Amino acid sequence: MKARVLSTKKLLPNHRQFLLNAGLGVVEADFISIQYKPFELDAIHQNLIFTSQNAVKSFLLNEHAGNYTSHPVFCVGSKTKEAIERAGYAVAASAEYAEGLAEIITAGHSGESFTFFSGNMRRDTLPDALVKANIIWNEIEIYQTVLSPITINTVPDAILFYSPSGVESYLKENSITDAVCFCIGNTTASALKGITEKIVLANKPTVENVVVQCVNYYRNYE
């Protein structure tokens, strides 16, 4: 019997096909949705911070975003970095996780100022580090993450999680018993603390790598 994999967000066709080619059954649904917010670009500091692709997408929707292409950008995630550079902005520094970016900023840019473009469910990791280092910064919330719980009637053997909010949304209508949980990063995995120890972390915080880890797991399992 093929393993049943649930992705808590709808996958790109090539990612879905990769799972199917490995002989896995695939169910996918969006357990969260993103709503972009209108916002004013007031009091923008010398450096810009983005910790997600959603923040970049929302920022670029603002008609005045093009006025800030000369501002250095600090970001989290390779996909976020790619999106920023495609839009014509220069990335001064990037890290795979917020902890890493906080270290870069506090160690080498403590005398500079920053504007952090965030979502309503952002973590405190980066803001806390900026405050502790007495760095000048402000924050503009430019998108909202909305939970969209869905009841899954068939029990999955594996669940792919991409954010702590995805975990939260899934658990509102479902439980985790024996399923192996594949997580995009440590922060997402921490949302499963006390719920399950069957966690496999991605090597890189990308959707693609979560899928790869799942395929490799079942390939080795067989």
KASULKA-V57341 format. One record per residue. NEAR is the number of other ideal C-beta (glycine too) atoms within 10 Angstrom. Layout:
near = (NEAR	NEAR)
This chain:
near = (5	12	20	17	27	23	27	23	17	11	19	11	7	9	19	17	12	18	23	13	9	20	12	20	16	23	13	16	15	14	28	20	12	16	12	17	13	8	15	9	16	9	9	18	16	13	20	24	23	28	24	22	18	21	28	28	16	26	24	16	14	18	7	10	15	11	11	15	11	8	16	15	24	25	28	26	24	14	17	21	22	15	21	23	14	10	15	9	24	11	16	17	16	20	19	16	17	22	15	14	23	22	13	14	24	16	9	11	18	12	7	16	15	22	21	21	26	22	20	13	15	19	14	9	17	25	17	12	17	22	11	10	14	8	19	13	18	13	15	20	15	23	24	15	21	13	14	14	14	14	7	17	6	9	13	22	18	23	26	28	27	22	21	20	21	25	24	16	24	25	15	12	11	19	11	17	10	9	19	21	24	27	26	23	23	13	17	24	20	13	19	20	9	6	14	16	8	15	17	16	16	24	11	15	22	17	17	15	16	26	25	19	21	25	17	13	16	19	11	7	9	8)
